[in-house]
Amino acid sequence: MAVVKYSTARGNELIKAPTDAGYDLRNAEESKRLESGSFMLLNTKTRVKMAKDFYAMVCSKSGLAAKKGVFVLNAPGIIDPLYVDDIKVILCNLRKFLRCKNFLW
């Protein structure tokens, strides 16, 4: 079993239900408007530390994609074990505008 250590901005803790395969990431920046048909880079202000033989993936949540038309543009985004900066996520919106505040994906 691999142990993943992480740090986040205060008030931006990672969420993981006991039955979930992974963690939910949150937008840590100020509220932004994501127009229909556009994409933007959002900073989670979350960092992870993994063993050298492991990697993490940033994927779209199927419910969010189905209900809101929002998905991670380059999914799955791969986070290599040596990556040390904040995790950033490129979101794309295919429906009406979306306000990205405390947004989970």
Summary of the structure (lengths in Angstrom):
residues: 105
radius of gyration: 13.7
end to end distance: 24.3
largest distance: 41.5
contacts: 260
relative contact order: 0.30
helix: 7%
strand: 36%
